[in-house]
Structures are given as C-alpha cells and as structure tokens.
Amino acid sequence: MRNAVISAAQLFSPRATYGEVSRAVTQPLMYLNMHGAPDEAWSHFDEDDLDYAEVLGHLWKNIVALLLIPVAFFGLAYVAFLRLDVR
C-alpha cells in the first residue's frame, strides 16, 4: 500500500516524471535492465534486445502525466479567463 502511494505521488511530480522519461530515453539499455521483465529475476538486455516499444510500454503513464498536468492547468486557467467580465 505504501509503495502504491509513493509511486502515485511521484507520478504527479513533474521532476520525478521527467527524470524517469529522460533516463529511459538517454540510456534505454540501463533502464530496461533496471525495470524490464519483472518475472525474470536475472534478466539482462543486450544491444540486440533493445526494443523502444518495450521502453515506451513501461513509460506510457509517465508520458501521459507529463502531458496531462499542463493541459489540466491551462484548461483551468482558460475557464477562469472565460468567467471574467471582460469589458
């Protein structure tokens, strides 16, 4: 339960989310070795096993969070702007 709360809080932290995405993009082999194949305890990825689709599969929630947070705040600002009495 505690890990779920911590991972949810880190998902909405732009700093942590951006760090996770940038590490995966710049060093995909290290990212896959750290986060890939949770069922296999001794998995190791080589250059031949590099698959960006798998990296994106691990990162989809981080990418959505990076895009969703600014969109939500700009949407709220737009609604607040429309409610103003502009004369």
C-alpha positions in Angstrom: 0.0 0.0 0.0 2.8 2.4 0.9 4.6 1.8 -2.4 1.4 2.5 -4.3 1.0 5.8 -2.6 4.7 6.7 -3.2 4.5 5.8 -6.9 1.3 7.8 -7.3 2.8 10.8 -5.7 5.9 10.5 -7.9 3.7 10.2 -11.0 2.3 13.7 -10.4 5.7 15.1 -9.6 7.0 16.7 -12.8 10.6 16.5 -11.7 10.4 12.8 -10.9 8.4 12.0 -14.1 10.7 14.0 -16.3 13.8 12.3 -14.7 12.3 8.9 -15.4 11.5 9.6 -19.0 14.8 11.3 -19.7 16.8 8.4 -18.2 14.8 5.9 -20.3 15.4 7.9 -23.5 19.1 8.6 -23.0 20.0 5.2 -21.5 17.4 2.6 -22.7 19.6 -0.4 -22.0 20.2 0.5 -18.4 16.5 1.4 -18.0 15.4 -2.0 -19.4 17.9 -3.8 -17.2 16.5 -2.0 -14.1 12.8 -2.0 -14.9 12.3 -4.7 -17.6 10.9 -8.2 -17.3 9.7 -8.3 -13.6 9.0 -12.0 -13.8 12.6 -12.9 -14.5 14.9 -12.2 -11.6 18.1 -12.5 -13.7 17.1 -10.8 -16.9 19.8 -8.9 -18.8 19.2 -7.0 -22.0 21.9 -6.6 -24.7 22.1 -4.2 -27.7 20.4 -6.9 -29.8 17.4 -7.0 -27.3 16.9 -3.2 -27.4 13.3 -2.5 -28.1 12.0 1.0 -27.9 8.4 -0.2 -27.9 9.1 -2.0 -24.6 10.6 1.1 -23.1 7.5 3.1 -24.2 5.4 0.4 -22.7 7.0 1.0 -19.3 6.8 4.8 -19.7 3.3 5.4 -21.0 1.9 6.5 -17.7 4.8 8.9 -17.2 4.4 10.4 -20.7 0.7 10.8 -20.1 1.3 12.5 -16.8 3.8 14.9 -18.3 1.2 15.9 -20.9 -1.9 15.9 -18.7 -0.7 18.1 -15.9 0.0 21.2 -18.0 -3.2 20.6 -20.1 -5.3 20.5 -16.9 -3.8 23.7 -15.5 -4.1 25.5 -18.8 -7.7 24.3 -19.0 -8.4 25.7 -15.6 -6.8 29.0 -16.4 -8.9 29.2 -19.6 -12.1 28.5 -17.8 -11.2 31.2 -15.2 -10.4 33.6 -18.0 -13.7 33.0 -19.7 -15.6 33.6 -16.5 -14.0 37.1 -16.2 -16.2 40.0 -17.1 -14.1 41.5 -20.0 -15.3 45.0 -20.9 
